[in-house]
Amino acid sequence: MQGYGWYNKHMQDQQVVDYIRQRVKRGDAELDIRRELEKAGWSPVEIELAWEDATTGPVISVHDPLPGDQPPEAIAKSDRKTRHRKIWFNIAKVVIILAILAAGGFWLWHRTHTPKVAYSTGGSSPNSLRQDDASLIAEAITTYIGNNGTLPQLAAADTTNKTLDICGKACDSMETTTQLYHYNPEAVSYRAYNSGLKVPDTETVYIVNGADCNKDDSALGAQAASGHDAVAILYALAESADSQQKCLSLQGDHPVSP
């Protein structure tokens, strides 16, 4: 069957060669001959190959000369469409295979080069948020001192906005406001200095003016000199079944009004 297909195609190609020789021998213009073959469905590549054979190769005719000026097309067009379909089908298969290989290669590269990240199921831990809140309170106190030249004396909860106000003797237009992400603002309060002062639990924060932290930042240290912006913040972290008190110190050198 394959031999018959080759013979059939060879016969068709030879028809085109003979047709070109016939038209050239009559003196017809090359451009007209090519146009007629294109109208009959032959591709430019096929025409070029046939033209080369017709004008340079030996004269080998396998059939009687074609009558009139009509180029061969009846058998050639159907077979040529079949060949074209096969060519495009093979191209499509190659493209699909290449796409699959590319996708597989990318998946393998992504798997071997993407770093493995350990995710916490609860986002930031409660202890991390406690430490962040203590830093936010310290920042608000520092801002208040810088704006007013005196130590704040009151912490008030804004229940409407769920924020903490750091104020003087009263909360007015001079207060500093900060957002807390773990502590309830109502659980933050000022306390007088006491060397043995401790927070009762992990959900309470004490602010102590005129105080420093001890060496391991676990409790209050000595009282600071009067008139300096020394402030200590006491809070506790949850450690298994117990709690561990922490102390954050704002030991500054800027003179403040008593």
C-alpha positions in Angstrom: 0.0 0.0 0.0 2.9 2.3 0.8 4.5 1.5 -2.5 1.3 2.4 -4.3 1.1 5.8 -2.4 4.7 6.6 -3.5 4.0 5.7 -7.1 0.8 7.7 -7.1 2.6 10.8 -5.7 5.4 10.4 -8.2 2.9 10.2 -11.0 1.2 13.5 -9.8 4.6 15.3 -9.5 5.6 14.1 -12.9 2.3 15.5 -14.3 3.2 18.9 -13.1 6.7 18.7 -14.5 5.3 17.6 -17.9 2.7 20.4 -17.7 5.4 23.0 -17.2 7.6 21.7 -20.0 4.6 21.7 -22.3 3.7 25.4 -21.5 7.4 26.5 -21.7 7.7 24.8 -25.1 4.7 26.7 -26.3 6.4 29.9 -25.2 4.0 30.8 -22.3 5.3 33.1 -19.7 6.7 31.6 -16.5 4.5 33.9 -14.3 1.3 32.7 -16.0 2.3 29.1 -15.7 3.0 29.5 -11.9 -0.3 31.3 -11.4 -2.2 28.5 -13.2 -0.6 25.9 -11.0 -1.4 27.9 -7.8 -5.0 28.2 -8.9 -5.0 24.4 -9.3 -4.0 24.1 -5.6 -0.3 23.4 -5.9 1.9 25.0 -3.2 4.8 27.4 -4.1 7.3 24.8 -2.9 5.9 22.1 -5.1 5.8 24.4 -8.0 9.4 25.5 -7.5 10.6 21.9 -7.3 8.6 20.9 -10.3 9.9 23.9 -12.2 13.5 23.0 -11.4 12.9 19.4 -12.7 11.1 20.6 -15.8 13.8 23.1 -16.8 17.0 21.3 -15.8 16.3 17.6 -15.5 16.0 14.9 -18.3 12.8 14.6 -20.1 10.9 11.5 -18.7 7.2 11.5 -19.5 5.0 8.8 -17.8 1.8 9.7 -19.6 0.4 11.3 -22.7 0.6 15.0 -23.0 -2.2 16.9 -21.2 -4.9 18.4 -23.5 -5.4 22.1 -23.5 -4.1 24.5 -21.0 -5.5 22.9 -17.8 -2.9 22.0 -15.1 -3.2 18.7 -13.3 -5.3 19.0 -10.2 -8.0 16.3 -9.8 -5.9 13.7 -8.0 -3.2 16.0 -6.8 -5.4 18.3 -4.7 -7.0 15.5 -2.6 -3.8 13.7 -1.9 -2.0 17.0 -1.2 -4.7 17.9 1.4 -4.2 14.5 3.0 -0.4 15.1 3.2 -0.9 18.6 4.6 -3.3 17.2 7.3 -0.7 14.6 8.3 2.0 17.3 8.4 0.0 19.6 10.7 -1.1 16.6 12.8 2.6 15.7 13.4 3.5 19.3 14.1 0.6 19.5 16.7 1.9 16.3 18.4 5.4 17.7 18.6 4.1 21.0 20.1 2.0 19.1 22.7 4.9 16.9 23.7 7.2 19.9 24.1 4.5 21.7 26.2 4.2 18.7 28.5 8.0 18.4 28.8 8.3 22.1 29.6 5.5 21.9 32.2 7.2 18.9 33.8 10.5 20.6 33.8 9.1 23.7 35.5 7.3 21.6 38.1 10.5 19.8 38.9 12.5 23.1 39.1 9.8 24.7 41.3 9.8 21.7 43.6 13.5 21.6 44.1 14.1 25.4 44.3 11.1 26.6 46.4 12.2 27.0 50.1 10.2 25.1 52.6 8.6 27.5 55.1 7.2 26.5 58.4 3.8 28.1 58.9 2.3 28.8 62.3 -1.4 27.7 62.5 -2.3 30.8 64.6 -0.2 33.4 62.9 1.9 35.5 65.3 2.1 33.8 68.8 0.4 35.5 71.8 3.8 36.0 73.4 5.1 37.8 70.3 2.0 40.0 70.3 2.5 40.8 74.0 6.1 41.9 73.3 4.9 44.0 70.3 2.2 45.7 72.4 4.8 46.5 75.1 7.0 48.2 72.4 4.0 50.1 71.1 3.2 51.4 74.6 6.8 52.4 75.0 6.8 54.3 71.7 3.6 56.1 72.6 5.2 57.2 76.0 8.3 58.4 74.2 6.2 60.4 71.7 4.2 62.0 74.6 7.4 63.0 76.4 8.9 64.5 73.2 5.7 66.5 72.5 5.0 67.7 76.0 8.3 67.7 77.9 6.8 65.8 80.9 6.1 62.2 81.9 2.6 60.9 81.2 0.6 59.8 84.2 -2.5 58.2 82.9 -3.4 55.3 80.5 -7.0 55.4 79.3 -8.8 52.9 77.1 -10.8 54.2 74.1 -13.5 51.6 74.0 -15.0 53.0 70.8 -11.8 52.8 68.7 -10.2 50.0 70.9 -7.0 52.0 71.3 -4.9 53.1 74.3 -4.5 56.8 75.2 -1.3 57.9 77.0 -2.2 61.1 78.8 -1.0 63.6 81.4 -3.2 64.1 84.6 -6.2 64.0 82.3 -6.8 62.9 78.8 -7.2 66.0 76.6 -5.9 67.1 73.3 -2.3 66.4 74.3 -2.6 62.6 74.6 -0.8 60.1 72.4 -2.8 57.2 71.0 -1.6 53.7 70.1 -3.3 50.5 68.8 -2.8 47.3 70.7 -3.0 43.9 69.1 -3.2 41.5 72.1 -3.9 43.3 75.3 -7.2 44.8 76.2 -6.5 48.6 76.6 -8.5 48.6 79.8 -5.9 46.1 81.3 -3.1 48.8 81.0 -2.6 51.1 84.0 -0.1 53.2 85.8 1.3 52.1 89.2 3.5 53.8 91.8 7.0 52.5 92.2 7.4 49.4 94.4 10.5 47.3 94.1 8.5 44.1 94.5 5.7 45.1 92.1 4.5 42.3 89.8 1.7 41.9 87.3 -0.9 39.4 88.4 -1.2 37.6 85.1 -0.3 37.5 81.4 -3.1 39.8 80.4 -2.1 42.8 82.6 0.3 45.6 81.9 1.8 48.1 84.5 3.5 51.4 83.7 5.8 52.8 86.4 7.3 56.3 86.2 10.7 57.0 87.6 11.8 53.4 87.4 14.3 51.2 85.6 14.4 47.4 85.0 16.7 45.0 86.8 19.7 43.4 85.1 17.8 40.5 83.6 14.7 42.6 82.7 12.4 40.5 84.8 11.4 43.1 87.4 11.8 46.7 88.5 15.2 47.9 89.4 16.2 51.0 91.3 14.3 54.2 91.2 15.6 56.8 88.7 16.7 60.3 89.5 13.9 62.7 89.8 13.3 64.8 86.7 14.5 62.3 84.1 12.3 60.4 81.6 12.8 56.9 83.1 9.8 54.6 82.7 9.4 50.8 83.1 6.7 48.7 81.6 5.9 45.4 83.4 4.1 42.5 81.6 4.3 38.7 81.5 4.8 36.0 78.9 3.0 32.7 79.1 5.5 29.8 79.7 3.8 26.4 79.8 1.7 26.3 82.9 3.4 29.4 84.5 4.1 32.9 83.5 7.4 34.8 83.2 7.4 38.5 84.0 9.2 40.9 81.7 10.3 44.5 82.1 10.8 47.0 79.3 12.8 50.1 80.3 12.6 53.6 78.8 15.8 55.0 80.4 16.3 58.4 78.8 18.6 61.3 79.4 16.2 64.1 78.6 15.1 66.3 81.5 11.4 66.5 82.1 9.2 68.5 84.3 8.2 66.8 87.5 
